[in-house]
């Protein structure tokens, strides 16, 4: 399977008379974007604004960030399956991307109405919070969308995310017929020497158990968010957006998944010091210990069948999901697969284990820092001159097990950072190694 990925770097984005890319400048026809998004009668409010790195801008609240990508050759579409898009297998042919751009989904719509998952992420374009977020380095095209509140929550989610992907497609079409200044080829040729086979097990949250719905919007595999056995994927499928969608933190967005540094680094090292055998997408938050143990054993079995002698495991959620994640590390080690866990850490106060359930098999761990932003000691984030999105807070902030009602709080003023930091893939400098 071969994927040619064409990169068009964007150093500046601005509104203009038409949508086009030239020499690092992305010009956007604002009225065309608005007309396209407003064509959906299920949306009550649609607006689009630009946010650039270094500006005194806060984007509130952020549900997802999407990098504009378009298939120009080969089957399927970028970000397949989600909101009814084509589900054909991707990862082949040619895809073009606008690097340095994010289409930001700005909306107060919750993932579901069962409680426990709150849309509270925001992005500052300068200041201490911006320094920690890769999305703050992007030219952000912010799509502010609020659907008809009379719709079912699943229909609201569909309308909001469909608008985001529609605008992303519109921007990406500007480079569909251009020759990219950078063209990278991704394929996994047979190794030429005796190198260890390595798989990447990407554990991603399923909201099914919490929401009680098979359709709840969240990070999905080919658009499916429900619980399912591990999916074997070619890494090219990940680069084409087969895993996409958001989940509560800046490091669980469509943008971070397609730019996952673990996948990209394993690709760079293929046929150099390892044999990259593929990706297992593992849906987490199973409801019984028996289910968790079963899924962990199945993931280890699949890794073994893929020829792995080594594995990297990452995850994107917290709480009981750690049990099947750490169980996967245990089962891989029992199969003779040397396994590295990439994880954030819980609060060590009170003598609690920072890895929730330490195991002797978990003897190679990469920490990406603390799970909660309070431990980063950022203090209150400074006020911003401009807010894109909601001028007042409409959600509650969760601090541990306590829900603090802060509805009506101005979002332009000083704010605490979102309580979840949680760098899932090692984007930032906070990572440390523990052996």
One Martini backbone bead per residue (centre of mass of N, CA, C, O) as a GRO file, in nm:
protein
  435
    1UNK     BB    1   0.093   0.039   0.026
    2UNK     BB    2   0.054   0.366  -0.126
    3UNK     BB    3   0.137   0.708  -0.016
    4UNK     BB    4   0.094   1.032  -0.141
    5UNK     BB    5   0.213   1.332   0.028
    6UNK     BB    6   0.103   1.656  -0.012
    7UNK     BB    7   0.262   1.969   0.072
    8UNK     BB    8   0.111   2.290   0.183
    9UNK     BB    9   0.233   2.558   0.308
   10UNK     BB   10   0.116   2.782   0.578
   11UNK     BB   11   0.190   3.126   0.679
   12UNK     BB   12  -0.088   3.253   0.563
   13UNK     BB   13  -0.419   3.382   0.646
   14UNK     BB   14  -0.685   3.521   0.434
   15UNK     BB   15  -0.913   3.726   0.316
   16UNK     BB   16  -1.092   3.708  -0.008
   17UNK     BB   17  -1.217   3.663  -0.339
   18UNK     BB   18  -1.074   3.376  -0.309
   19UNK     BB   19  -0.981   3.035  -0.314
   20UNK     BB   20  -0.625   3.010  -0.245
   21UNK     BB   21  -0.289   2.894  -0.326
   22UNK     BB   22   0.034   3.080  -0.268
   23UNK     BB   23   0.332   3.080  -0.136
   24UNK     BB   24   0.187   3.034   0.167
   25UNK     BB   25  -0.091   3.155   0.076
   26UNK     BB   26  -0.421   3.172   0.216
   27UNK     BB   27  -0.707   3.229   0.043
   28UNK     BB   28  -1.043   3.336   0.155
   29UNK     BB   29  -1.379   3.292   0.084
   30UNK     BB   30  -1.601   3.383   0.308
   31UNK     BB   31  -1.879   3.368   0.162
   32UNK     BB   32  -1.849   3.079   0.059
   33UNK     BB   33  -1.830   2.948   0.334
   34UNK     BB   34  -2.102   3.050   0.445
   35UNK     BB   35  -2.288   2.941   0.225
   36UNK     BB   36  -2.219   2.644   0.265
   37UNK     BB   37  -2.292   2.617   0.569
   38UNK     BB   38  -2.591   2.754   0.541
   39UNK     BB   39  -2.729   2.518   0.368
   40UNK     BB   40  -2.794   2.410   0.648
   41UNK     BB   41  -3.098   2.407   0.823
   42UNK     BB   42  -2.972   2.298   1.112
   43UNK     BB   43  -2.843   2.583   1.122
   44UNK     BB   44  -2.843   2.888   1.311
   45UNK     BB   45  -2.523   2.933   1.337
   46UNK     BB   46  -2.279   3.118   1.129
   47UNK     BB   47  -1.921   3.153   1.139
   48UNK     BB   48  -1.605   3.323   1.038
   49UNK     BB   49  -1.266   3.312   1.164
   50UNK     BB   50  -0.945   3.438   1.242
   51UNK     BB   51  -0.642   3.280   1.386
   52UNK     BB   52  -0.326   3.385   1.503
   53UNK     BB   53  -0.025   3.368   1.595
   54UNK     BB   54   0.002   3.599   1.879
   55UNK     BB   55  -0.275   3.665   1.930
   56UNK     BB   56  -0.543   3.813   2.123
   57UNK     BB   57  -0.687   3.499   2.137
   58UNK     BB   58  -0.995   3.321   2.199
   59UNK     BB   59  -1.121   2.984   2.171
   60UNK     BB   60  -1.480   2.937   2.229
   61UNK     BB   61  -1.533   2.631   2.204
   62UNK     BB   62  -1.346   2.332   2.141
   63UNK     BB   63  -1.403   2.029   1.953
   64UNK     BB   64  -1.224   2.068   1.684
   65UNK     BB   65  -0.938   1.986   1.461
   66UNK     BB   66  -0.878   2.034   1.107
   67UNK     BB   67  -0.698   1.915   0.843
   68UNK     BB   68  -0.669   1.990   0.524
   69UNK     BB   69  -0.782   1.721   0.310
   70UNK     BB   70  -0.724   1.548  -0.017
   71UNK     BB   71  -0.825   1.334  -0.257
   72UNK     BB   72  -0.657   1.281  -0.589
   73UNK     BB   73  -0.598   0.965  -0.543
   74UNK     BB   74  -0.792   0.715  -0.503
   75UNK     BB   75  -0.970   0.585  -0.263
   76UNK     BB   76  -1.184   0.780  -0.120
   77UNK     BB   77  -1.161   0.984   0.178
   78UNK     BB   78  -1.103   1.210   0.387
   79UNK     BB   79  -1.228   1.121   0.665
   80UNK     BB   80  -1.376   0.853   0.689
   81UNK     BB   81  -1.732   0.790   0.776
   82UNK     BB   82  -1.790   1.046   0.886
   83UNK     BB   83  -2.088   1.183   0.843
   84UNK     BB   84  -2.135   0.973   0.584
   85UNK     BB   85  -1.885   0.899   0.458
   86UNK     BB   86  -1.685   0.734   0.289
   87UNK     BB   87  -1.569   0.376   0.358
   88UNK     BB   88  -1.336   0.337   0.203
   89UNK     BB   89  -1.027   0.241   0.182
   90UNK     BB   90  -0.747   0.397   0.281
   91UNK     BB   91  -0.391   0.482   0.187
   92UNK     BB   92  -0.411   0.544  -0.120
   93UNK     BB   93  -0.232   0.723  -0.339
   94UNK     BB   94  -0.337   1.072  -0.315
   95UNK     BB   95  -0.260   1.345  -0.087
   96UNK     BB   96  -0.361   1.667   0.018
   97UNK     BB   97  -0.213   1.935   0.225
   98UNK     BB   98  -0.261   2.189   0.479
   99UNK     BB   99  -0.004   2.317   0.634
  100UNK     BB  100  -0.080   2.517   0.919
  101UNK     BB  101  -0.390   2.429   0.936
  102UNK     BB  102  -0.711   2.500   1.104
  103UNK     BB  103  -1.028   2.366   1.151
  104UNK     BB  104  -1.243   2.509   1.383
  105UNK     BB  105  -1.467   2.374   1.615
  106UNK     BB  106  -1.731   2.594   1.726
  107UNK     BB  107  -1.912   2.463   2.009
  108UNK     BB  108  -2.172   2.366   2.261
  109UNK     BB  109  -2.202   2.083   2.179
  110UNK     BB  110  -2.243   1.786   2.302
  111UNK     BB  111  -2.180   1.458   2.273
  112UNK     BB  112  -2.383   1.423   2.517
  113UNK     BB  113  -2.659   1.378   2.781
  114UNK     BB  114  -2.534   1.189   3.028
  115UNK     BB  115  -2.278   1.295   3.122
  116UNK     BB  116  -1.917   1.372   3.197
  117UNK     BB  117  -1.905   1.530   2.913
  118UNK     BB  118  -1.726   1.831   2.848
  119UNK     BB  119  -1.717   2.131   2.674
  120UNK     BB  120  -1.385   2.295   2.762
  121UNK     BB  121  -1.215   2.362   2.531
  122UNK     BB  122  -0.938   2.589   2.468
  123UNK     BB  123  -0.775   2.847   2.263
  124UNK     BB  124  -0.476   3.011   2.271
  125UNK     BB  125  -0.260   3.238   2.079
  126UNK     BB  126  -0.144   3.330   2.362
  127UNK     BB  127   0.063   3.230   2.604
  128UNK     BB  128   0.088   2.961   2.820
  129UNK     BB  129  -0.119   2.782   2.665
  130UNK     BB  130  -0.006   2.813   2.375
  131UNK     BB  131   0.278   2.679   2.436
  132UNK     BB  132   0.123   2.375   2.470
  133UNK     BB  133  -0.017   2.407   2.178
  134UNK     BB  134  -0.020   2.316   1.849
  135UNK     BB  135  -0.275   2.487   1.750
  136UNK     BB  136  -0.140   2.776   1.818
  137UNK     BB  137   0.053   2.747   1.543
  138UNK     BB  138  -0.189   2.805   1.369
  139UNK     BB  139  -0.397   2.872   1.104
  140UNK     BB  140  -0.719   2.963   1.208
  141UNK     BB  141  -1.034   2.834   1.103
  142UNK     BB  142  -1.326   2.955   1.247
  143UNK     BB  143  -1.616   2.760   1.311
  144UNK     BB  144  -1.924   2.894   1.401
  145UNK     BB  145  -2.159   2.655   1.543
  146UNK     BB  146  -2.525   2.636   1.572
  147UNK     BB  147  -2.787   2.448   1.622
  148UNK     BB  148  -3.081   2.321   1.648
  149UNK     BB  149  -3.208   2.263   1.970
  150UNK     BB  150  -3.445   2.056   1.873
  151UNK     BB  151  -3.248   1.854   1.826
  152UNK     BB  152  -3.094   1.590   1.844
  153UNK     BB  153  -2.778   1.534   1.955
  154UNK     BB  154  -2.687   1.369   1.707
  155UNK     BB  155  -2.781   1.582   1.499
  156UNK     BB  156  -2.605   1.810   1.601
  157UNK     BB  157  -2.333   1.674   1.558
  158UNK     BB  158  -2.361   1.630   1.259
  159UNK     BB  159  -2.393   1.926   1.169
  160UNK     BB  160  -2.130   2.041   1.286
  161UNK     BB  161  -1.919   1.840   1.158
  162UNK     BB  162  -2.006   1.868   0.866
  163UNK     BB  163  -1.928   2.164   0.841
  164UNK     BB  164  -1.627   2.130   0.894
  165UNK     BB  165  -1.564   1.930   0.658
  166UNK     BB  166  -1.672   2.110   0.431
  167UNK     BB  167  -1.464   2.337   0.474
  168UNK     BB  168  -1.212   2.166   0.449
  169UNK     BB  169  -1.268   2.078   0.158
  170UNK     BB  170  -1.268   2.359   0.032
  171UNK     BB  171  -0.973   2.428   0.098
  172UNK     BB  172  -0.835   2.173  -0.029
  173UNK     BB  173  -0.925   2.227  -0.330
  174UNK     BB  174  -0.703   2.450  -0.386
  175UNK     BB  175  -0.474   2.188  -0.416
  176UNK     BB  176  -0.562   1.951  -0.604
  177UNK     BB  177  -0.411   2.072  -0.893
  178UNK     BB  178  -0.138   2.089  -0.754
  179UNK     BB  179   0.201   2.111  -0.705
  180UNK     BB  180   0.392   2.014  -0.459
  181UNK     BB  181   0.670   2.114  -0.270
  182UNK     BB  182   0.589   1.843  -0.110
  183UNK     BB  183   0.674   1.483  -0.143
  184UNK     BB  184   0.557   1.196   0.024
  185UNK     BB  185   0.638   0.853   0.081
  186UNK     BB  186   0.413   0.583   0.188
  187UNK     BB  187   0.570   0.275   0.274
  188UNK     BB  188   0.626  -0.097   0.333
  189UNK     BB  189   0.890  -0.237   0.273
  190UNK     BB  190   1.087  -0.479   0.279
  191UNK     BB  191   1.322  -0.582   0.467
  192UNK     BB  192   1.699  -0.610   0.453
  193UNK     BB  193   1.691  -0.707   0.756
  194UNK     BB  194   1.720  -0.804   1.094
  195UNK     BB  195   1.429  -0.675   1.227
  196UNK     BB  196   1.215  -0.555   1.446
  197UNK     BB  197   0.887  -0.595   1.506
  198UNK     BB  198   0.643  -0.320   1.500
  199UNK     BB  199   0.370  -0.200   1.691
  200UNK     BB  200   0.080   0.014   1.707
  201UNK     BB  201  -0.122   0.090   1.997
  202UNK     BB  202  -0.427   0.271   1.964
  203UNK     BB  203  -0.596   0.410   2.221
  204UNK     BB  204  -0.955   0.474   2.208
  205UNK     BB  205  -1.230   0.629   2.287
  206UNK     BB  206  -1.554   0.520   2.403
  207UNK     BB  207  -1.894   0.651   2.458
  208UNK     BB  208  -2.103   0.421   2.494
  209UNK     BB  209  -2.124   0.364   2.802
  210UNK     BB  210  -2.187   0.658   2.896
  211UNK     BB  211  -2.431   0.719   2.680
  212UNK     BB  212  -2.591   0.463   2.543
  213UNK     BB  213  -2.461   0.496   2.244
  214UNK     BB  214  -2.374   0.419   1.901
  215UNK     BB  215  -2.360   0.751   1.789
  216UNK     BB  216  -2.166   0.897   1.941
  217UNK     BB  217  -1.964   1.158   1.938
  218UNK     BB  218  -1.621   1.094   1.836
  219UNK     BB  219  -1.372   0.910   1.820
  220UNK     BB  220  -1.306   0.727   1.514
  221UNK     BB  221  -1.347   0.437   1.297
  222UNK     BB  222  -1.479   0.507   1.023
  223UNK     BB  223  -1.701   0.661   1.228
  224UNK     BB  224  -1.678   0.459   1.465
  225UNK     BB  225  -1.752   0.472   1.831
  226UNK     BB  226  -1.792   0.207   1.917
  227UNK     BB  227  -1.750  -0.080   2.045
  228UNK     BB  228  -1.454  -0.280   1.953
  229UNK     BB  229  -1.245  -0.458   1.828
  230UNK     BB  230  -0.951  -0.461   1.712
  231UNK     BB  231  -0.788  -0.269   1.454
  232UNK     BB  232  -0.631  -0.332   1.162
  233UNK     BB  233  -0.382  -0.102   1.033
  234UNK     BB  234  -0.258   0.095   0.814
  235UNK     BB  235  -0.077   0.380   0.849
  236UNK     BB  236  -0.209   0.523   0.602
  237UNK     BB  237  -0.492   0.544   0.725
  238UNK     BB  238  -0.415   0.749   0.940
  239UNK     BB  239  -0.310   0.971   0.737
  240UNK     BB  240  -0.623   0.971   0.603
  241UNK     BB  241  -0.838   0.961   0.864
  242UNK     BB  242  -0.955   0.689   0.995
  243UNK     BB  243  -0.880   0.855   1.246
  244UNK     BB  244  -1.134   1.060   1.403
  245UNK     BB  245  -1.185   1.308   1.623
  246UNK     BB  246  -1.293   1.399   1.942
  247UNK     BB  247  -1.159   1.429   2.310
  248UNK     BB  248  -1.149   1.698   2.540
  249UNK     BB  249  -0.864   1.745   2.405
  250UNK     BB  250  -0.600   1.872   2.216
  251UNK     BB  251  -0.490   1.551   2.183
  252UNK     BB  252  -0.806   1.487   2.065
  253UNK     BB  253  -0.780   1.531   1.737
  254UNK     BB  254  -0.769   1.523   1.407
  255UNK     BB  255  -0.495   1.666   1.383
  256UNK     BB  256  -0.326   1.484   1.579
  257UNK     BB  257  -0.372   1.210   1.439
  258UNK     BB  258  -0.248   1.280   1.147
  259UNK     BB  259   0.019   1.395   1.331
  260UNK     BB  260   0.135   1.151   1.460
  261UNK     BB  261   0.455   1.103   1.586
  262UNK     BB  262   0.464   0.797   1.608
  263UNK     BB  263   0.403   0.719   1.316
  264UNK     BB  264   0.624   0.895   1.181
  265UNK     BB  265   0.868   0.767   1.329
  266UNK     BB  266   0.825   0.474   1.242
  267UNK     BB  267   0.858   0.537   0.944
  268UNK     BB  268   1.151   0.650   0.956
  269UNK     BB  269   1.257   0.360   1.089
  270UNK     BB  270   1.201   0.199   0.857
  271UNK     BB  271   1.468   0.000   0.764
  272UNK     BB  272   1.674   0.078   1.003
  273UNK     BB  273   1.565  -0.036   1.324
  274UNK     BB  274   1.283  -0.134   1.196
  275UNK     BB  275   0.957  -0.313   1.159
  276UNK     BB  276   0.671  -0.183   1.043
  277UNK     BB  277   0.352  -0.356   1.090
  278UNK     BB  278   0.146  -0.150   1.235
  279UNK     BB  279  -0.198  -0.086   1.341
  280UNK     BB  280  -0.389  -0.070   1.648
  281UNK     BB  281  -0.726  -0.011   1.707
  282UNK     BB  282  -0.839   0.066   2.044
  283UNK     BB  283  -1.129   0.035   2.213
  284UNK     BB  284  -1.245   0.197   2.503
  285UNK     BB  285  -1.457   0.129   2.780
  286UNK     BB  286  -1.521  -0.120   2.915
  287UNK     BB  287  -1.750  -0.269   3.165
  288UNK     BB  288  -1.577  -0.528   3.218
  289UNK     BB  289  -1.319  -0.723   3.311
  290UNK     BB  290  -1.359  -0.940   3.099
  291UNK     BB  291  -1.353  -0.750   2.854
  292UNK     BB  292  -1.078  -0.630   2.905
  293UNK     BB  293  -0.916  -0.894   2.895
  294UNK     BB  294  -1.003  -0.978   2.613
  295UNK     BB  295  -0.897  -0.730   2.451
  296UNK     BB  296  -0.603  -0.757   2.539
  297UNK     BB  297  -0.559  -1.041   2.422
  298UNK     BB  298  -0.633  -0.969   2.128
  299UNK     BB  299  -0.416  -0.758   2.078
  300UNK     BB  300  -0.175  -0.945   2.128
  301UNK     BB  301  -0.245  -1.151   1.911
  302UNK     BB  302  -0.236  -0.959   1.668
  303UNK     BB  303   0.055  -0.870   1.706
  304UNK     BB  304   0.172  -1.151   1.665
  305UNK     BB  305   0.050  -1.199   1.376
  306UNK     BB  306   0.219  -0.934   1.271
  307UNK     BB  307   0.524  -0.984   1.389
  308UNK     BB  308   0.576  -0.894   1.680
  309UNK     BB  309   0.846  -0.783   1.923
  310UNK     BB  310   0.712  -0.493   1.937
  311UNK     BB  311   0.555  -0.219   2.135
  312UNK     BB  312   0.324   0.059   2.120
  313UNK     BB  313   0.141   0.239   2.378
  314UNK     BB  314  -0.158   0.434   2.363
  315UNK     BB  315  -0.372   0.698   2.515
  316UNK     BB  316  -0.695   0.920   2.559
  317UNK     BB  317  -0.774   0.867   2.864
  318UNK     BB  318  -0.950   0.768   3.168
  319UNK     BB  319  -0.959   0.556   3.422
  320UNK     BB  320  -1.092   0.250   3.345
  321UNK     BB  321  -0.925   0.234   3.073
  322UNK     BB  322  -0.649   0.149   3.197
  323UNK     BB  323  -0.701  -0.156   3.230
  324UNK     BB  324  -0.678  -0.238   2.922
  325UNK     BB  325  -0.409  -0.105   2.871
  326UNK     BB  326  -0.233  -0.253   3.085
  327UNK     BB  327  -0.326  -0.533   2.985
  328UNK     BB  328  -0.182  -0.512   2.711
  329UNK     BB  329   0.100  -0.503   2.819
  330UNK     BB  330   0.090  -0.774   2.963
  331UNK     BB  331   0.011  -0.956   2.716
  332UNK     BB  332   0.250  -0.886   2.537
  333UNK     BB  333   0.469  -0.986   2.730
  334UNK     BB  334   0.361  -1.282   2.737
  335UNK     BB  335   0.421  -1.297   2.411
  336UNK     BB  336   0.716  -1.151   2.379
  337UNK     BB  337   0.639  -0.837   2.373
  338UNK     BB  338   0.800  -0.555   2.376
  339UNK     BB  339   0.677  -0.280   2.585
  340UNK     BB  340   0.561   0.057   2.537
  341UNK     BB  341   0.443   0.319   2.745
  342UNK     BB  342   0.231   0.594   2.670
  343UNK     BB  343   0.186   0.844   2.933
  344UNK     BB  344   0.014   0.985   3.163
  345UNK     BB  345  -0.030   1.136   3.487
  346UNK     BB  346  -0.137   1.129   3.791
  347UNK     BB  347  -0.202   1.240   4.090
  348UNK     BB  348   0.026   1.192   4.372
  349UNK     BB  349  -0.156   1.267   4.582
  350UNK     BB  350  -0.197   1.056   4.864
  351UNK     BB  351  -0.025   0.799   4.734
  352UNK     BB  352  -0.097   0.756   4.453
  353UNK     BB  353  -0.074   0.601   4.168
  354UNK     BB  354   0.017   0.736   3.855
  355UNK     BB  355  -0.080   0.443   3.701
  356UNK     BB  356  -0.311   0.306   3.897
  357UNK     BB  357  -0.172   0.010   3.772
  358UNK     BB  358   0.086  -0.141   3.855
  359UNK     BB  359   0.335  -0.334   3.670
  360UNK     BB  360   0.601  -0.536   3.603
  361UNK     BB  361   0.567  -0.522   3.283
  362UNK     BB  362   0.589  -0.200   3.322
  363UNK     BB  363   0.932  -0.127   3.225
  364UNK     BB  364   0.839   0.085   2.980
  365UNK     BB  365   0.818   0.440   3.015
  366UNK     BB  366   0.638   0.725   2.884
  367UNK     BB  367   0.614   1.050   2.993
  368UNK     BB  368   0.383   1.343   2.928
  369UNK     BB  369   0.279   1.405   3.201
  370UNK     BB  370   0.021   1.552   3.334
  371UNK     BB  371  -0.322   1.531   3.319
  372UNK     BB  372  -0.341   1.790   3.488
  373UNK     BB  373  -0.310   2.136   3.465
  374UNK     BB  374  -0.264   2.220   3.764
  375UNK     BB  375   0.035   2.084   3.771
  376UNK     BB  376   0.166   2.320   3.581
  377UNK     BB  377   0.144   2.606   3.712
  378UNK     BB  378  -0.014   2.854   3.546
  379UNK     BB  379  -0.258   2.956   3.641
  380UNK     BB  380  -0.409   3.216   3.531
  381UNK     BB  381  -0.525   3.317   3.244
  382UNK     BB  382  -0.522   3.561   3.040
  383UNK     BB  383  -0.660   3.800   2.895
  384UNK     BB  384  -0.850   3.882   2.597
  385UNK     BB  385  -0.940   4.082   2.328
  386UNK     BB  386  -1.056   3.813   2.180
  387UNK     BB  387  -1.352   3.622   2.094
  388UNK     BB  388  -1.417   3.303   1.960
  389UNK     BB  389  -1.759   3.265   2.007
  390UNK     BB  390  -1.823   3.259   2.335
  391UNK     BB  391  -1.862   3.518   2.578
  392UNK     BB  392  -1.978   3.280   2.754
  393UNK     BB  393  -2.014   3.042   2.980
  394UNK     BB  394  -2.188   2.702   2.928
  395UNK     BB  395  -2.016   2.535   3.128
  396UNK     BB  396  -1.876   2.290   3.326
  397UNK     BB  397  -1.627   2.235   3.566
  398UNK     BB  398  -1.396   1.977   3.626
  399UNK     BB  399  -1.274   1.887   3.964
  400UNK     BB  400  -1.255   1.599   3.956
  401UNK     BB  401  -1.558   1.527   4.136
  402UNK     BB  402  -1.614   1.834   4.089
  403UNK     BB  403  -1.874   2.061   4.011
  404UNK     BB  404  -1.840   2.382   3.857
  405UNK     BB  405  -2.042   2.654   3.830
  406UNK     BB  406  -1.970   2.883   3.530
  407UNK     BB  407  -2.204   3.019   3.424
  408UNK     BB  408  -2.146   3.341   3.267
  409UNK     BB  409  -1.856   3.355   3.224
  410UNK     BB  410  -1.624   3.538   3.092
  411UNK     BB  411  -1.401   3.449   2.821
  412UNK     BB  412  -1.199   3.708   2.819
  413UNK     BB  413  -1.100   3.655   3.084
  414UNK     BB  414  -0.976   3.518   3.338
  415UNK     BB  415  -0.859   3.171   3.333
  416UNK     BB  416  -0.870   2.858   3.368
  417UNK     BB  417  -0.757   2.590   3.259
  418UNK     BB  418  -0.814   2.318   3.138
  419UNK     BB  419  -0.809   2.032   3.330
  420UNK     BB  420  -0.708   1.900   3.065
  421UNK     BB  421  -0.422   1.798   2.908
  422UNK     BB  422  -0.303   1.534   2.786
  423UNK     BB  423  -0.046   1.408   2.617
  424UNK     BB  424  -0.064   1.132   2.408
  425UNK     BB  425   0.201   1.167   2.175
  426UNK     BB  426   0.445   1.373   2.229
  427UNK     BB  427   0.455   1.692   2.141
  428UNK     BB  428   0.610   1.779   2.393
  429UNK     BB  429   0.866   1.869   2.640
  430UNK     BB  430   0.751   1.688   2.894
  431UNK     BB  431   0.895   1.444   2.835
  432UNK     BB  432   0.979   1.122   2.979
  433UNK     BB  433   1.194   0.862   3.088
  434UNK     BB  434   1.117   0.520   3.208
  435UNK     BB  435   1.302   0.215   3.345
   0.00000   0.00000   0.00000
